[in-house]
Amino acid sequence: MTVNDNLMVAGGFQGELICKHINQPGVAFCTKISTDENAITNAVDVYHNPSGSKRVMTANNDAQVRVFDAVNFACLSRFTFPWSVNNTSVSPDGRLVAVLGDSPECSIADAESGKVLSNLKGHLDYSFASAWHPNGQILATGNQDTTCRLWDVRNLSESFAVLKGRMGAIRAIRFSSDGQFMAMTEPADFVHIFDAESDYARGQEIDLFGEIAGISFSPDSEALFVGVADRTYGSLLEFNRKRHDHQYLNCMF
């Protein structure tokens, strides 16, 4: 699920796509985008293309990436990959899309044509998460090999940093809107936060209890929210940035 400019988009286990304007009553659009038996909608993204038009992108287990118009919800294009697509994320300028799935390699493609421009090599297993730094130059990818790799789009021959989790796959990654922090989660119990301004050398680990449903920074980067999907301890946790003498302690929540 994602929200952008009052448009909330969610995907389902049977290939569903549901769109709702959160400032309007009712559902704006609801469909099943694939009849494939294995058509789980693994990820959704809302972005603006280079001309400023709003788009919705979906990543599905049927190895398809689809792009929809966010006004009339017509399917504008679809791109096929050789493996199930677990995650996509579009760069801040709307020109590039990172495509990750059941492959150790991650693809960087043109967001308009779907043409693969580069394949990122370094991960050892399947990938599940990605996020772009707000400056558009850094891409973070999360993998089942328990690592998050950081890539500079100006040199994609190899990752410039490898950030390790504790024991599980990296299932979600988010950057704060000011670009100072990056957070990544494992399937359960652990959230890791890194200070981008220290070249990701400084970090903090949040140890909680339960399966993690997702993470999100507040728009002002003041808080980090963690969804816990545990049957007993299900909750939404809020962590706020610490202050000392009215100054921020970087990477402390």
C-alpha positions as CSV (number, residue, x, y, z in Angstrom):
1,M,0.0,0.0,0.0
2,T,1.2,3.5,-0.7
3,V,-0.2,7.1,-0.4
4,N,0.8,10.0,-2.6
5,D,-1.1,13.4,-3.0
6,N,-4.3,12.1,-1.4
7,L,-4.3,9.0,-3.6
8,M,-4.1,5.7,-1.7
9,V,-3.3,2.6,-3.7
10,A,-3.3,-1.0,-2.4
11,G,-2.7,-4.4,-4.0
12,G,-4.1,-7.9,-3.1
13,F,-3.2,-11.6,-3.1
14,Q,-5.4,-12.3,-6.2
15,G,-3.9,-9.5,-8.4
16,E,-6.3,-6.8,-7.1
17,L,-5.6,-3.1,-7.5
18,I,-7.7,-0.7,-5.4
19,C,-7.4,3.1,-5.6
20,K,-9.1,5.6,-3.3
21,H,-8.8,9.4,-3.0
22,I,-8.6,9.8,0.8
23,N,-10.3,13.2,0.7
24,Q,-13.3,11.8,-1.2
25,P,-15.9,9.2,-0.3
26,G,-16.0,5.8,-2.0
27,V,-13.5,3.8,-4.0
28,A,-12.1,5.5,-7.2
29,F,-11.0,2.3,-9.0
30,C,-11.0,-1.4,-8.3
31,T,-10.0,-4.2,-10.6
32,K,-8.2,-7.5,-10.9
33,I,-5.3,-6.8,-13.2
34,S,-4.4,-10.3,-14.0
35,T,-6.1,-13.7,-14.5
36,D,-2.8,-15.6,-13.9
37,E,-3.0,-18.2,-11.1
38,N,0.0,-16.6,-9.4
39,A,-0.8,-12.9,-9.8
40,I,-0.2,-11.4,-6.4
41,T,0.2,-7.7,-6.5
42,N,3.5,-7.5,-4.5
43,A,4.1,-3.7,-4.6
44,V,2.5,-0.5,-5.8
45,D,4.0,2.9,-6.4
46,V,2.5,6.3,-7.2
47,Y,4.8,8.8,-9.0
48,H,4.9,11.7,-11.5
49,N,6.5,11.1,-14.9
50,P,8.9,13.7,-16.3
51,S,6.0,15.7,-17.8
52,G,4.2,15.9,-14.5
53,S,1.4,13.4,-15.1
54,K,0.6,11.1,-12.1
55,R,1.0,7.4,-12.6
56,V,0.4,4.2,-10.7
57,M,2.8,1.3,-11.1
58,T,2.2,-2.3,-10.0
59,A,4.6,-5.2,-9.5
60,N,3.1,-8.7,-9.8
61,N,4.0,-12.3,-9.5
62,D,3.0,-12.9,-13.1
63,A,6.4,-11.2,-14.1
64,Q,4.6,-8.1,-15.2
65,V,5.1,-4.4,-14.3
66,R,2.1,-2.3,-15.3
67,V,1.6,1.5,-15.5
68,F,-1.8,3.1,-15.0
69,D,-3.0,6.6,-15.5
70,A,-3.8,8.0,-12.1
71,V,-6.8,10.0,-13.4
72,N,-8.8,7.6,-15.4
73,F,-6.9,4.4,-14.3
74,A,-6.4,3.2,-17.9
75,C,-3.5,0.7,-18.2
76,L,-1.0,2.6,-20.3
77,S,1.8,0.1,-20.6
78,R,3.2,-3.2,-19.3
79,F,6.7,-4.5,-19.1
80,T,7.6,-8.2,-18.9
81,F,10.5,-9.6,-16.9
82,P,12.0,-13.2,-16.8
83,W,11.0,-13.6,-13.1
84,S,8.3,-12.7,-10.6
85,V,8.5,-9.0,-9.8
86,N,8.5,-8.4,-6.0
87,N,9.1,-4.7,-6.0
88,T,9.4,-1.6,-8.1
89,S,10.4,2.0,-7.2
90,V,10.5,5.0,-9.5
91,S,13.3,7.6,-9.2
92,P,12.3,11.1,-7.9
93,D,12.6,12.5,-11.4
94,G,10.3,9.8,-12.8
95,R,12.8,8.7,-15.4
96,L,14.2,5.4,-14.0
97,V,12.5,2.5,-12.3
98,A,14.2,-0.2,-10.1
99,V,12.8,-3.6,-10.7
100,L,13.5,-6.4,-8.2
101,G,12.2,-10.0,-8.0
102,D,13.0,-13.6,-7.9
103,S,16.6,-13.1,-9.1
104,P,19.9,-12.1,-7.5
105,E,20.1,-9.3,-10.1
106,C,18.2,-6.0,-9.9
107,S,17.3,-4.2,-13.1
108,I,17.3,-0.5,-13.7
109,A,14.9,0.3,-16.6
110,D,13.5,3.3,-18.4
111,A,10.2,4.1,-16.7
112,E,8.5,5.1,-19.9
113,S,9.6,2.3,-22.2
114,G,10.6,-0.4,-19.8
115,K,13.9,-0.9,-21.6
116,V,16.5,-2.4,-19.2
117,L,19.5,0.0,-18.9
118,S,21.6,-1.8,-16.3
119,N,21.6,-5.0,-14.2
120,L,22.9,-4.6,-10.7
121,K,25.0,-7.5,-9.5
122,G,26.1,-8.3,-5.9
123,H,23.1,-9.7,-4.1
124,L,23.1,-13.5,-3.5
125,D,19.3,-14.2,-3.4
126,Y,15.9,-12.8,-4.3
127,S,15.2,-9.1,-3.7
128,F,12.1,-7.7,-2.0
129,A,12.6,-4.0,-1.3
130,S,14.0,-0.8,-2.8
131,A,14.0,3.0,-2.3
132,W,15.5,6.0,-3.8
133,H,17.2,8.8,-1.9
134,P,15.4,12.1,-2.5
135,N,18.4,13.4,-4.4
136,G,17.8,10.7,-7.1
137,Q,21.4,9.6,-7.1
138,I,21.3,6.8,-4.5
139,L,19.3,3.6,-4.8
140,A,18.9,1.1,-1.9
141,T,18.0,-2.5,-2.5
142,G,16.9,-5.1,0.1
143,N,17.5,-8.8,-0.4
144,Q,16.9,-12.2,1.1
145,D,20.6,-12.5,1.7
146,T,20.0,-10.3,4.8
147,T,21.7,-7.2,3.2
148,C,20.8,-3.8,1.8
149,R,23.1,-2.6,-0.9
150,L,23.5,1.0,-1.9
151,W,24.1,2.0,-5.5
152,D,25.2,5.3,-7.1
153,V,23.4,5.7,-10.4
154,R,26.5,7.5,-11.8
155,N,28.4,4.2,-11.4
156,L,26.3,1.1,-11.3
157,S,29.1,-1.4,-11.8
158,E,29.1,-2.3,-8.1
159,S,27.4,-1.2,-4.9
160,F,29.3,1.3,-2.8
161,A,28.0,0.0,0.6
162,V,26.5,-3.1,2.1
163,L,24.4,-2.8,5.2
164,K,23.7,-6.0,7.0
165,G,20.6,-7.0,8.9
166,R,20.6,-9.2,11.9
167,M,19.0,-12.5,10.8
168,G,16.2,-12.0,8.2
169,A,15.6,-10.7,4.7
170,I,15.4,-7.0,4.2
171,R,11.7,-6.5,3.4
172,A,11.1,-2.8,3.5
173,I,13.3,0.3,2.9
174,R,12.4,4.0,3.3
175,F,14.3,7.3,3.2
176,S,13.2,10.3,5.2
177,S,12.0,13.2,3.1
178,D,15.1,15.3,4.0
179,G,17.4,12.5,2.9
180,Q,19.2,12.3,6.3
181,F,17.9,8.9,7.4
182,M,17.4,5.5,5.8
183,A,15.4,2.8,7.6
184,M,15.1,-0.9,6.7
185,T,13.2,-3.7,8.3
186,E,13.5,-7.4,8.6
187,P,10.4,-9.6,8.5
188,A,10.2,-9.5,12.3
189,D,11.7,-8.0,15.4
190,F,14.3,-5.6,13.9
191,V,14.3,-2.2,12.3
192,H,17.6,-0.6,11.4
193,I,18.2,3.2,10.9
194,F,21.2,4.7,9.2
195,D,22.5,8.2,9.0
196,A,23.0,9.0,5.3
197,E,25.0,12.1,6.1
198,S,27.7,10.0,7.8
199,D,27.9,7.8,4.6
200,Y,25.7,5.2,6.5
201,A,28.5,4.6,9.0
202,R,26.3,5.5,12.0
203,G,23.2,3.5,12.8
204,Q,20.7,2.5,15.3
205,E,18.8,-0.8,15.8
206,I,15.3,-0.9,17.1
207,D,14.5,-4.3,18.7
208,L,10.8,-4.9,19.0
209,F,8.5,-7.9,19.2
210,G,6.4,-9.2,16.3
211,E,6.2,-9.4,12.5
212,I,6.7,-6.0,10.8
213,A,4.0,-4.9,8.4
214,G,5.8,-1.8,7.2
215,I,7.6,1.4,8.0
216,S,7.2,5.1,7.1
217,F,8.8,8.4,8.0
218,S,6.5,11.3,8.7
219,P,6.6,14.0,5.9
220,D,8.6,16.3,8.1
221,S,11.1,13.5,9.0
222,E,10.5,14.1,12.7
223,A,9.0,10.6,13.3
224,L,9.3,7.0,12.2
225,F,6.3,4.7,12.2
226,V,6.5,1.0,12.4
227,G,3.5,-1.3,11.8
228,V,3.5,-4.5,13.8
229,A,1.3,-7.3,12.5
230,D,1.6,-9.7,15.4
231,R,-1.7,-11.4,16.3
232,T,-1.2,-10.5,20.0
233,Y,0.9,-7.4,19.9
234,G,-0.4,-5.8,16.7
235,S,0.2,-2.1,16.9
236,L,1.5,1.1,15.2
237,L,4.6,2.3,16.9
238,E,5.9,5.9,16.7
239,F,9.5,6.8,17.3
240,N,10.5,10.5,17.5
241,R,13.8,12.1,16.8
242,K,15.6,12.9,20.1
243,R,16.7,16.4,20.9
244,H,19.5,17.6,23.2
245,D,19.7,21.2,24.1
246,H,17.3,21.9,21.2
247,Q,19.7,20.1,18.8
248,Y,19.1,16.8,17.1
249,L,21.1,13.8,17.9
250,N,21.5,12.3,14.4
251,C,20.2,8.8,13.9
252,M,18.5,8.6,17.3
253,F,14.8,7.8,17.4
